[in-house]
Amino acid sequence: MNQRPKALVFDMDGLLLDTEGVYKRSWTVAAAGLGFDLTDALFQRLIGITIADCEKRLVEHFGPDFPLERFRGDARTGYEDIILTEGIPLKPGVHAILDWAREAGIPCGIGTSTATEEARSRLIHHGIQDRFSVVVGGDQVSHGKPDPEIFLKVAQGLGQGPEHCLVFEDAHSGVRAARAGGMSVVLVPDLLPATDEIAAMTSGVFPSLNATVDWLKTLPERSS
């Protein structure tokens, strides 16, 4: 991307909210309690996709005897316990990028694998829900990332063509989804480092959202 975008599209977990580590802790403990080893390598394969797709991959990996219902309940309990005691912090630079977008008059939307109402609840908790004109959750699409459906719905809701949108992602599946939808994308890695292949699909790989603001300020405004 060599011009300022007309709309910004954000993933949520691992990008705006520091949730991926909470998922990893609660899911690893839940699996261990049932006698299964959810390794770091396996968890990395679950980053950035819907819960339904995560569960499908777990069953494929552990086999048909994996007690999915028990795992689901134990993982959810563990997740909620961590949130209750520790909360979910915002990632560095969230307010900086949203403030820049507001000052520049650029609308923002969210395309997250998390269910829509849960996503809205988290945004409300952090007081940033009014910064997003559109929120599309994983329950609103037929195909999760890396399919582009979710990002295309956000672009449509923002009233912009895909070519005018810039997607912010922390996950490889999200980068692939953005590119499949004809959108530019930047990567701010969380638990999963960038590979050469993924980096080549992006307009840049940045250490934080603060760094993306510095980059955006260098882009010329569109003439129309």
LINZI-V365474 format. One record per helix or strand of 3 or more residues. SS is the DSSP state (a for helix, b for strand). FROM is the first residue (numbers start at 1). LEN is the number of residues. If there is no record, write none. Layout:
ss->(SS;SS)
from->(FROM;FROM)
len->(LEN;LEN)
This chain:
ss->(b;a;a;a;a;a;b;a;a;b;a;a;a;b;a;b;a;a)
from->(7;20;40;51;68;94;107;116;129;134;138;149;162;165;172;184;196;209)
len->(4;14;5;12;19;11;5;10;3;3;3;10;3;5;9;4;6;8)
